[in-house]
Amino acid sequence: MTKPDLGQLQQIARESRVQIIRMLTHAGSGHPGGSLSVIDILTVLYFSRMRYDAKHPLWEDRDRLVLSKGHCVPAQYVCMARAGYFPESALLTLRKLGSPLQGHPDRVALPGIEAATGSLGQGLSISLGMALGLKLAGKSSRVYCIVGDGEIQEGQVWEAAMSGPKVGAPDHHIDNLCTILDYNGIQLDDHVKKILDIEPIVDKWKAFNWAVIEIDGHDFGQIEKALDQAEAIKGKPVFIVAHTVKGKGVSYMEDNPEWHGKAPSPAEAVRAVREILGLPASGGEPPAWAAPILAELAAMEKK
Amino acid sequence: MPGKSSRAAFGEALLDLGAKDERIITLDADLSKSTMTAKFAKAHPGRAFNVGIAESTMIGMAAGLALSGRVPFACSFACFLVGRFETIRVSVAYTQAPVKLVGTHVGVAIGEDGYTQMGLEDMACLRALPNIPIVQPADEIETKQAIAWAVEHPGPVYLRLTRQNLENVHGDGFRFQFGRAEVLRPGTDVSILATGGPLWNALEAAKRLESEGIHAEVLNVATIKPLDEETILRSAGRTGHVVTVEDHSVSGGLGGAVAEMLSEVMPTPLRKLGVSGFGESGDQKGLYAKHGLDAAGITASVTKFLSR
């Protein structure tokens, strides 16, 4: 796989945003806000960073991704389909009876998912164990864990935060673990600041002896650079604070708690997809790959 | 002569198995001296991790270690371990991470420390979860063999171990069989199904009952989940009366499992002996007497049950 340039990553993420909207509209439920805030980070991880073999999902030397904020798994499914774990057509089975694309990630149903998550607060502990296990086995694989900002209100996260820099020391420092905070500022009920502010977040993780990097989580250059830096840091785990926008790319969803866990109607989906594609509210020429999706959503609208 | 506690036997088994198997890892939450993993930690410092008093993250880390090919034993008092039910539910059971969960200090038998340290509802909680077998060995030899089995078992396991010493009920020729209940004493009038700490008392009760003309069959139910329906039904069909004995809440443990099974398959008169309500501080003997789990209590319950 040749490393895509920033423009290509941007294009992949744009297509993925369209697919996220499409999937959720078909499913009739799900979490668009956080899926849209995390998709740029996932795009870099899947298409520019992680080592994996989609045809052999349990390849021992693969890098691991644990999406601890499991409710945003539609964004991961879109990446997995593009990467070849399963056919793209399966995306429309999201949340349907019998589908391996569960509403929240299921390791057993869908090879390539590393852990069941969605009961918030658990993924970082699992990731720590994986990172330690890989070190003990002499593997150079890396572990990426994505946590949500509301999620880190959970106490178990802070147990793991305390353990991270300490648990493998001195022989097996957990410097193969990179945790990324999708800091979109909104949780289910309201803005994080109003429910339970997590600030000062950088100071907190520094105080727990993690290496902390702060970035714009929608800037592909910054994401790439931070992941490079993370790989170069030895002796401690890394915590990347990625400032993101909930619902990024769809104006009526952006920074709006209402779109944490609600699927768009077909009409809303058409509007969202047109925005993501940079088209006016009506007219304009959609790219060839997107035209059938727009037609499909428009047909749903008429039903 | 009293034998070893099952936690002590576990500690010895780990030391023995760990010397031959690099995959074996222990995780503790500041109770390694009590769970008896401390000797393993001393022998294999690079494979023993004390995460501090943080059971949830210990369980999650064990899941991650298991998913990267290690054989992690996550150990604590049963109440603290299973108290992190939601983590076990998702990170271990649903994820199918082959973690070996070890809960020690089960039942009122821990005595003086009182209720907060007693594992009394652990089996009830874990019985409700798919995918996690529950094994409670009865003595030293069974514990050591059950640990060896757990290492090779490809999925998660819950092992329920005692603080107190256990009399040996098995000879050297014993072979642990996962999923099998074992007739330790044949009888025709009542089936006493016992597990863990009070099993010895059940055997003692059977002797006393014999002198009253009651021939009690005593079974060691070391695998509480999945239940050995075949052996239990065969015994119950023969005797027509079943008594369960366990140092666990009278709801949801062995008695609950047997009640659920019998009522669906072959309704049989049943008496469940176990702990009602909360435990409390006291000496083990006194607590077993209070809850009717000593030989006298079991004898009296069986006699009353059969004379209905």
Interface residues (C-beta under 8 A of the other chain):
Chain A: E60 D106 R107 V108 E114 A115 A116 T117 G118 S119 G121 Q122 G123 L124 S125 I126 S127 L128 G129 M130 A131 L132 G133 L134 L136 A137 K139 G155 Q156 E159 A160 M162 S163 V167 D171 H172
Chain B: I25 G46 R47 F49 V51 G52 A54 S56 T57 M58 I59 G60 M61 A62 A63 G64 L65 A66 L67 S68 G69 R70 P72 E86 T87 R89 V90 S91 Y94 T95 Q96 A97
